[in-house]
Amino acid sequence: MNPKALPDTALTTAKSHSSRLFRPKRTPLPRDDARRQGNISSLAFLTMGGRDPALAFLNEENPALGGRPLALATASAEGYARVADAIRAWSPGPAAAE
């Protein structure tokens, strides 16, 4: 189809639609933050018995820790140590033993 034969509104609509396919540029995590995030995720996956319990723990607010464990562990070495200690102290509940 010849684009010159289309009305201007059709070209504008097509152009605006195609621009939604691209995500805006995001700033990558600093190297230390990314390393802590990966390490805490691995520790949780291995210690807590797999992906689902680890993701639930890491992504839900934890009043004892004062926030989301993944965000706390990523933000600082101190936060990482607190979350890592909580993961190591974790024990499965009665439902996990079944």
PyRosetta script that sets phi, psi and omega in degrees:
from pyrosetta import init, pose_from_sequence

init()
pose = pose_from_sequence("MNPKALPDTALTTAKSHSSRLFRPKRTPLPRDDARRQGNISSLAFLTMGGRDPALAFLNEENPALGGRPLALATASAEGYARVADAIRAWSPGPAAAE")
pose.set_psi(1, 140.8)
pose.set_omega(1, -178.7)
pose.set_phi(2, -83.0)
pose.set_psi(2, 118.9)
pose.set_omega(2, -178.8)
pose.set_phi(3, -62.7)
pose.set_psi(3, -26.0)
pose.set_omega(3, -179.9)
pose.set_phi(4, -70.1)
pose.set_psi(4, -22.9)
pose.set_omega(4, -178.8)
pose.set_phi(5, -81.6)
pose.set_psi(5, -14.6)
pose.set_omega(5, -179.3)
pose.set_phi(6, -82.2)
pose.set_psi(6, 146.9)
pose.set_omega(6, 174.8)
pose.set_phi(7, -67.4)
pose.set_psi(7, 157.2)
pose.set_omega(7, -177.7)
pose.set_phi(8, -57.5)
pose.set_psi(8, -35.5)
pose.set_omega(8, -178.9)
pose.set_phi(9, -65.3)
pose.set_psi(9, -34.9)
pose.set_omega(9, 178.8)
pose.set_phi(10, -66.0)
pose.set_psi(10, -39.4)
pose.set_omega(10, 178.5)
pose.set_phi(11, -67.5)
pose.set_psi(11, -41.4)
pose.set_omega(11, -180.0)
pose.set_phi(12, -64.7)
pose.set_psi(12, -43.4)
pose.set_omega(12, 179.6)
pose.set_phi(13, -62.9)
pose.set_psi(13, -44.8)
pose.set_omega(13, 179.4)
pose.set_phi(14, -63.9)
pose.set_psi(14, -40.3)
pose.set_omega(14, -178.7)
pose.set_phi(15, -67.7)
pose.set_psi(15, -44.6)
pose.set_omega(15, -178.9)
pose.set_phi(16, -66.5)
pose.set_psi(16, -34.7)
pose.set_omega(16, 177.9)
pose.set_phi(17, -65.0)
pose.set_psi(17, -43.7)
pose.set_omega(17, -177.3)
pose.set_phi(18, -69.2)
pose.set_psi(18, -26.9)
pose.set_omega(18, -179.6)
pose.set_phi(19, -71.7)
pose.set_psi(19, -19.9)
pose.set_omega(19, 177.7)
pose.set_phi(20, -73.8)
pose.set_psi(20, -12.1)
pose.set_omega(20, -178.7)
pose.set_phi(21, -76.4)
pose.set_psi(21, -17.9)
pose.set_omega(21, -177.4)
pose.set_phi(22, -105.2)
pose.set_psi(22, 135.8)
pose.set_omega(22, 178.3)
pose.set_phi(23, -85.5)
pose.set_psi(23, 148.2)
pose.set_omega(23, 176.2)
pose.set_phi(24, -65.9)
pose.set_psi(24, 153.9)
pose.set_omega(24, 179.9)
pose.set_phi(25, -65.6)
pose.set_psi(25, 137.2)
pose.set_omega(25, 178.2)
pose.set_phi(26, -115.8)
pose.set_psi(26, 150.9)
pose.set_omega(26, 176.8)
pose.set_phi(27, -80.9)
pose.set_psi(27, 125.2)
pose.set_omega(27, -179.5)
pose.set_phi(28, -68.7)
pose.set_psi(28, 157.1)
pose.set_omega(28, 176.1)
pose.set_phi(29, -63.3)
pose.set_psi(29, 142.5)
pose.set_omega(29, 171.6)
pose.set_phi(30, -58.6)
pose.set_psi(30, 152.8)
pose.set_omega(30, -174.4)
pose.set_phi(31, -54.4)
pose.set_psi(31, -46.0)
pose.set_omega(31, -178.7)
pose.set_phi(32, -64.7)
pose.set_psi(32, -40.3)
pose.set_omega(32, 178.5)
pose.set_phi(33, -63.6)
pose.set_psi(33, -43.7)
pose.set_omega(33, 179.9)
pose.set_phi(34, -64.3)
pose.set_psi(34, -39.1)
pose.set_omega(34, 178.8)
pose.set_phi(35, -64.5)
pose.set_psi(35, -45.2)
pose.set_omega(35, 179.2)
pose.set_phi(36, -63.6)
pose.set_psi(36, -40.7)
pose.set_omega(36, 179.6)
pose.set_phi(37, -61.7)
pose.set_psi(37, -46.1)
pose.set_omega(37, 178.6)
pose.set_phi(38, -64.7)
pose.set_psi(38, -42.1)
pose.set_omega(38, -178.9)
pose.set_phi(39, -66.5)
pose.set_psi(39, -42.1)
pose.set_omega(39, -178.4)
pose.set_phi(40, -69.9)
pose.set_psi(40, -34.4)
pose.set_omega(40, 177.0)
pose.set_phi(41, -64.6)
pose.set_psi(41, -45.6)
pose.set_omega(41, 179.0)
pose.set_phi(42, -62.1)
pose.set_psi(42, -44.8)
pose.set_omega(42, 179.1)
pose.set_phi(43, -59.5)
pose.set_psi(43, -45.0)
pose.set_omega(43, -179.6)
pose.set_phi(44, -65.1)
pose.set_psi(44, -44.4)
pose.set_omega(44, -179.0)
pose.set_phi(45, -60.6)
pose.set_psi(45, -43.5)
pose.set_omega(45, -177.0)
pose.set_phi(46, -74.9)
pose.set_psi(46, -36.5)
pose.set_omega(46, -175.2)
pose.set_phi(47, -82.8)
pose.set_psi(47, -35.9)
pose.set_omega(47, -171.2)
pose.set_phi(48, -94.7)
pose.set_psi(48, 6.5)
pose.set_omega(48, 173.7)
pose.set_phi(49, 86.4)
pose.set_psi(49, 27.6)
pose.set_omega(49, 174.2)
pose.set_phi(50, 124.1)
pose.set_psi(50, -175.7)
pose.set_omega(50, -172.2)
pose.set_phi(51, -65.6)
pose.set_psi(51, -51.6)
pose.set_omega(51, -172.7)
pose.set_phi(52, -62.2)
pose.set_psi(52, -51.5)
pose.set_omega(52, 179.0)
pose.set_phi(53, -65.0)
pose.set_psi(53, -34.7)
pose.set_omega(53, 179.7)
pose.set_phi(54, -66.3)
pose.set_psi(54, -45.9)
pose.set_omega(54, 179.6)
pose.set_phi(55, -64.7)
pose.set_psi(55, -38.7)
pose.set_omega(55, 178.2)
pose.set_phi(56, -61.4)
pose.set_psi(56, -46.3)
pose.set_omega(56, 179.5)
pose.set_phi(57, -64.1)
pose.set_psi(57, -48.0)
pose.set_omega(57, -174.4)
pose.set_phi(58, -67.6)
pose.set_psi(58, -30.5)
pose.set_omega(58, -172.3)
pose.set_phi(59, -101.9)
pose.set_psi(59, -9.1)
pose.set_omega(59, 179.8)
pose.set_phi(60, -96.1)
pose.set_psi(60, 147.1)
pose.set_omega(60, 176.3)
pose.set_phi(61, -57.2)
pose.set_psi(61, 137.6)
pose.set_omega(61, 179.2)
pose.set_phi(62, -124.8)
pose.set_psi(62, 104.8)
pose.set_omega(62, -177.3)
pose.set_phi(63, -59.3)
pose.set_psi(63, -35.1)
pose.set_omega(63, -179.7)
pose.set_phi(64, -64.2)
pose.set_psi(64, -34.6)
pose.set_omega(64, 179.8)
pose.set_phi(65, -90.8)
pose.set_psi(65, -19.5)
pose.set_omega(65, 179.2)
pose.set_phi(66, 87.3)
pose.set_psi(66, 29.3)
pose.set_omega(66, 178.2)
pose.set_phi(67, 157.7)
pose.set_psi(67, -168.6)
pose.set_omega(67, 176.5)
pose.set_phi(68, -76.1)
pose.set_psi(68, 123.9)
pose.set_omega(68, -177.6)
pose.set_phi(69, -53.8)
pose.set_psi(69, -40.4)
pose.set_omega(69, -179.0)
pose.set_phi(70, -63.5)
pose.set_psi(70, -42.9)
pose.set_omega(70, 179.4)
pose.set_phi(71, -66.4)
pose.set_psi(71, -40.5)
pose.set_omega(71, 179.7)
pose.set_phi(72, -64.7)
pose.set_psi(72, -45.3)
pose.set_omega(72, -178.6)
pose.set_phi(73, -67.0)
pose.set_psi(73, -32.9)
pose.set_omega(73, -179.5)
pose.set_phi(74, -73.8)
pose.set_psi(74, -34.6)
pose.set_omega(74, -171.3)
pose.set_phi(75, -70.0)
pose.set_psi(75, -35.2)
pose.set_omega(75, -175.6)
pose.set_phi(76, -156.9)
pose.set_psi(76, 162.1)
pose.set_omega(76, 177.5)
pose.set_phi(77, -66.4)
pose.set_psi(77, -35.6)
pose.set_omega(77, 178.2)
pose.set_phi(78, -64.8)
pose.set_psi(78, -44.9)
pose.set_omega(78, 177.4)
pose.set_phi(79, -63.2)
pose.set_psi(79, -39.6)
pose.set_omega(79, 177.5)
pose.set_phi(80, -59.3)
pose.set_psi(80, -45.6)
pose.set_omega(80, -178.3)
pose.set_phi(81, -63.2)
pose.set_psi(81, -41.4)
pose.set_omega(81, 179.2)
pose.set_phi(82, -64.1)
pose.set_psi(82, -44.2)
pose.set_omega(82, -179.4)
pose.set_phi(83, -69.4)
pose.set_psi(83, -40.5)
pose.set_omega(83, 178.5)
pose.set_phi(84, -61.6)
pose.set_psi(84, -40.9)
pose.set_omega(84, 177.1)
pose.set_phi(85, -63.0)
pose.set_psi(85, -41.0)
pose.set_omega(85, 178.8)
pose.set_phi(86, -64.5)
pose.set_psi(86, -39.1)
pose.set_omega(86, 178.9)
pose.set_phi(87, -66.6)
pose.set_psi(87, -43.9)
pose.set_omega(87, -179.4)
pose.set_phi(88, -65.3)
pose.set_psi(88, -30.5)
pose.set_omega(88, 179.8)
pose.set_phi(89, -83.2)
pose.set_psi(89, -9.2)
pose.set_omega(89, -176.6)
pose.set_phi(90, -65.5)
pose.set_psi(90, 139.5)
pose.set_omega(90, 171.3)
pose.set_phi(91, -133.2)
pose.set_psi(91, 142.4)
pose.set_omega(91, -177.4)
pose.set_phi(92, -65.2)
pose.set_psi(92, 145.2)
pose.set_omega(92, 176.7)
pose.set_phi(93, -75.5)
pose.set_psi(93, 178.8)
pose.set_omega(93, -179.0)
pose.set_phi(94, -60.6)
pose.set_psi(94, -32.4)
pose.set_omega(94, -179.7)
pose.set_phi(95, -67.0)
pose.set_psi(95, -32.4)
pose.set_omega(95, -178.6)
pose.set_phi(96, -73.2)
pose.set_psi(96, -24.0)
pose.set_omega(96, -178.2)
pose.set_phi(97, -75.2)
pose.set_psi(97, -18.9)
pose.set_omega(97, -177.8)
pose.set_phi(98, -71.3)
pose.dump_pdb("model.pdb")
